[in-house]
Amino acid sequence: MPGDPDPYFDEAEAEEHELTGGGTARVFRIGQTVRKPVMPWSPAVHRLLDHLERQGFEGAPSAHGTDEHGRTILTYLAGDVGNYPLPDAVRSGQALATSARLLRRYHDATTGLAQHPGSDWQFDALAPVEVICHGDFAPYNCVFSGERAVGLIDFDAARPGPRAWDLAYALYRYAPLTHPDNHDGWGTTERQAYRAREFLDAYGCTREERQSVMDMAAPRLESLADFMRQGAAAGDENFRRHIEEGHLALYVRDIDYIRDHVEVWARLAL
């Protein structure tokens, strides 16, 4: 609670270091903790993190109330976050497979909470509710030890929904399903399709699940583009700046690219 002594604060490690990575909120590290702003959906996120801890999922931070500045206190996960431009280690086949297995373990750990998820998430639930989606599963929200994905951070976009919602966005970022002119992407269309299949196989998808994920790929990215437009229209300066910098145009081009190569992606379900 605000004003209570902070058991995770060490006077010897009192210096704050701002963490970077492209998010819209300012996040700081103090010692072995992370401090970030409290948001209206923070109670839902903390409920999720508490649930993951009870389930024995070790790849997520623990929540420990708030500090004297009213910021959320989270444990710091040691390792390297996959920020862009992605290093070779995060582009590797091992990083791809271990990220997929991390997502599967996370999803499986949330099935109980998904039965009674509450309604205080940032985003509304999506049918069918199978898990608590992370909502932004990408290298920049994964923690790596060398080429192995060992942790998952930033659950602000979490919401009840189908596994395919997270898997579709994961493929966009990890395959990656990007137009050749997108500087965050790499590889030919065929190489991207191969990596997408490798990710889905490492996750453990059935043929039907692979098909549902590929059907979700373009709509998932369209929802992100719409979210950016709506945020900018509502006066959010971060979204306005991102649009001016060309991020929205990249997403729109990537959506067209995904739709233009639907036959290539469809072969993943065979």
Helices and strands as residue ranges (DSSP letters): G 11-13, E 16-19, E 27-30, E 33-36, H 42-54, E 63-66, E 72-75, E 80-81, H 88-91, H 93-115, E 131-133, G 139-141, E 142-145, E 148-152, E 159-161, H 163-174, H 189-203, H 207-233, H 237-244, H 247-260, H 262-266, G 267-269
